[in-house]
Amino acid sequence: MATSIEVNKKSVAALLESAKNHKFVIPEYQRPYAWGDEECQTLWDDLSTFATQEGESTYFLGTIVSYENDKGESEIIDGQQRITTLFLLLRAIYTKLSNMQETPEVKNFKNKIEPCLWERDAYTGEVKFDRVLISSEVITDEANETFVTILKTGQTTEKAKDRYSINYQFFQRMADDYALRDPMQWYSFCLKILDSCILLPIECDTQDTALTIFSTLNDRGLPLSDADIFKAKIYNSLNKDQKMFLLKAGNSSM
């Protein structure tokens, strides 16, 4: 049977806003969120440099491979580290804007970011801050709920050790420093991220097609195997006690 693949480059704002129709989900068989200090610093430095370059019209952030699952969600097969980090970055920028004096610029950029992070009421346009546009179901990542909580509240615990919290706090510090050091360039920075940073979403018709594309694109990494997916599906079919037993057994063997 013929497969279907849709590829259309999108700005960060356009891609994240598209989740209002098909919420992003990081499936259970993916590996935990693992971007560290180096990756976040590199991303920030690249974006900061791009924001000051007059001749550069766009900045390419990479590909996102996904397919629409049976729940109508956009299931991320490749690019989960990148898209997760972008959500954390935009939440940190939004938090900074919320703590600034309400000027027309601040109001404008908050309005631009809100549909990238949260659902909105179709009739009133009211932002539903408790309904985020992404979730993670990775079975080996204990901080999945922390990720959602950060997006909902913009808050973390000071001594948190998970990568979501650490990276979010990093972007908060960077945003605070940037806005204080160069307040006029700060707005250009926000605009460039939303409208001029480009991703290439590859939307596939089936999971098999998406996995094939993923394996082709990631010749340097370890592709998700059928065994990874099979184990995760089995895990999801277990009850709570069985899951706890399995996790304890796995930890004791490490």
C-alpha positions in Angstrom: 0.0 0.0 0.0 1.3 3.5 -0.9 2.5 5.6 2.0 1.8 9.3 2.5 4.3 11.9 3.7 3.6 15.6 4.1 6.5 18.0 4.4 6.1 21.7 4.8 8.5 24.0 6.5 7.0 26.0 9.4 8.1 28.7 11.8 8.3 27.8 15.4 5.1 29.7 16.1 3.2 28.0 13.2 4.4 24.5 14.2 3.6 24.7 17.9 0.3 26.4 17.2 -0.7 23.5 15.0 -1.0 21.3 18.1 -4.3 23.0 18.9 -5.7 20.5 16.4 -3.5 17.5 17.1 -1.8 17.7 20.5 1.9 16.7 20.5 2.7 13.6 22.5 6.1 12.0 23.3 5.2 8.3 23.2 6.0 5.8 25.9 8.6 4.0 23.8 10.8 7.1 23.4 13.9 7.7 25.5 13.8 10.2 28.4 14.5 13.9 27.9 18.2 14.3 28.0 19.4 17.6 26.7 22.0 19.0 29.0 23.8 22.3 29.7 25.9 22.1 26.6 23.0 21.6 24.2 20.9 24.4 25.8 23.8 26.8 25.8 24.6 26.1 22.2 20.9 26.6 21.2 20.8 29.9 23.2 24.0 31.2 21.7 22.9 30.3 18.2 19.6 32.0 18.6 21.1 35.1 20.2 23.6 35.4 17.4 20.9 34.9 14.7 18.7 37.6 16.3 21.4 40.3 15.7 22.2 39.3 12.1 20.5 41.6 9.7 21.2 39.7 6.6 20.0 36.3 7.8 16.3 35.8 7.1 15.7 32.4 8.6 17.5 29.9 10.9 16.9 26.2 10.5 16.3 24.2 13.7 16.0 20.8 12.2 13.3 18.2 11.5 10.3 16.8 13.4 9.0 13.4 12.4 5.5 12.5 13.5 2.3 10.7 12.6 -1.3 11.1 13.8 -2.1 8.2 16.2 -5.5 6.6 16.9 -6.2 9.3 19.5 -5.8 12.1 17.0 -2.5 13.2 18.6 0.6 14.1 16.8 3.0 11.4 18.0 6.6 12.5 17.9 8.9 9.9 16.5 12.0 12.1 15.9 12.9 15.5 17.3 11.4 15.1 20.7 14.5 16.6 22.4 14.3 19.6 20.2 10.6 20.3 20.5 10.6 19.7 24.2 13.3 22.3 24.6 11.5 24.8 22.4 8.5 24.5 24.7 10.7 25.1 27.8 12.4 28.1 26.1 9.1 29.7 25.1 7.7 29.2 28.6 10.7 30.9 30.1 10.4 33.8 27.7 6.6 34.1 28.5 7.4 34.0 32.2 9.9 36.9 31.7 7.4 38.9 29.7 4.8 38.3 32.5 7.1 39.8 35.0 7.8 42.9 33.0 5.7 46.1 32.9 2.7 45.7 30.6 3.7 47.6 27.5 2.2 47.2 24.0 5.3 45.2 23.1 5.0 42.9 26.1 1.3 42.4 25.5 1.9 41.6 21.8 4.5 39.0 22.5 2.5 37.3 25.2 -0.4 37.1 22.8 2.0 35.5 20.2 3.3 32.9 22.6 0.1 31.8 24.3 -1.3 29.8 21.3 2.1 28.0 21.1 1.8 26.7 24.6 -1.8 26.4 25.6 -5.3 25.6 24.3 -7.7 28.5 23.8 -11.5 28.6 24.1 -12.8 28.5 20.5 -15.6 31.1 21.3 -14.0 33.5 23.7 -10.3 33.1 22.9 -9.6 32.8 26.6 -6.3 31.0 27.3 -6.6 27.7 29.1 -3.4 27.7 31.1 -4.1 24.2 32.5 -4.4 22.7 29.0 -0.9 22.5 27.5 -0.3 21.4 23.9 2.3 18.7 24.6 2.7 15.8 27.0 5.2 13.1 27.6 4.4 9.4 28.2 7.9 8.1 28.3 7.8 5.1 30.7 11.3 5.5 32.0 11.1 9.3 32.7 9.8 10.0 36.2 9.7 13.8 35.5 7.0 13.7 32.8 4.5 15.4 35.1 7.2 18.0 36.1 7.4 19.0 32.4 3.6 19.6 32.2 3.6 21.5 35.5 6.4 23.8 34.3 4.4 24.7 31.2 1.2 25.2 33.3 2.7 27.3 36.1 6.1 28.6 35.0 7.5 27.4 38.3 10.0 24.8 39.5 11.5 23.8 42.8 14.9 25.4 43.5 16.6 22.1 44.2 15.0 20.1 41.3 17.4 17.7 39.6 15.4 16.7 36.5 16.5 18.0 33.1 13.2 19.8 32.5 13.6 21.9 35.6 17.3 22.5 35.1 16.9 23.6 31.5 13.9 25.7 32.2 15.8 27.5 35.0 18.7 28.0 32.6 16.5 29.7 30.0 14.9 31.8 32.7 18.4 33.1 33.7 19.3 33.8 30.1 16.0 35.6 29.4 16.4 37.8 32.5 19.9 38.7 31.5 19.1 39.4 27.9 16.1 41.6 28.7 18.1 43.6 31.3 21.2 44.0 29.2 19.6 44.9 25.9 15.9 45.6 26.3 15.2 46.8 22.7 17.1 43.8 21.1 15.1 41.6 23.5 11.9 42.1 21.5 13.8 41.4 18.2 15.1 38.2 19.8 11.5 37.1 20.7 10.2 37.9 17.2 13.1 36.0 15.5 12.5 32.9 17.5 8.7 32.8 16.8 8.7 33.9 13.1 12.1 33.3 11.6 13.3 30.1 13.2 12.2 27.3 10.9 11.5 23.6 11.5 10.8 20.9 8.9 7.9 18.8 10.1 7.6 15.5 8.3 4.1 14.2 8.9 3.6 10.6 8.1 0.4 8.5 7.6 1.5 5.6 9.8 3.9 4.8 12.6 5.8 2.4 10.3 6.4 5.2 7.8 7.5 7.6 10.5 9.9 5.0 12.0 11.4 4.4 8.5 12.0 8.1 8.0 13.5 8.3 11.5 15.9 5.5 10.8 16.9 7.1 7.5 17.6 10.5 9.0 19.4 9.3 12.1 22.4 7.4 10.7 24.5 8.6 13.6 22.2 7.6 16.4 20.5 4.4 17.7 17.1 4.1 16.0 14.2 2.9 18.0 13.8 -0.8 17.4 10.7 -2.9 17.2 11.7 -4.3 20.5 11.7 -0.8 22.1 8.1 -0.2 20.9 6.9 -3.8 21.8 8.3 -3.5 25.4 6.6 -0.1 25.9 3.2 -1.4 24.6 3.4 -4.4 27.0 4.3 -2.0 29.8 1.2 0.1 29.1 -1.0 -2.9 29.3 0.1 -3.7 32.9 -1.7 -2.6 36.0 -0.1 -0.2 38.6 1.3 -3.0 40.8 2.7 -4.9 37.9 4.4 -1.7 36.6 5.9 -1.1 40.0 7.3 -4.6 40.2 8.7 -4.4 36.8 10.4 -1.1 37.5 11.9 -2.3 40.8 13.2 -5.5 39.1 14.8 -3.4 36.4 16.4 -1.0 38.9 17.8 -3.9 40.9 19.5 -5.4 37.9 21.3 -2.2 36.8 
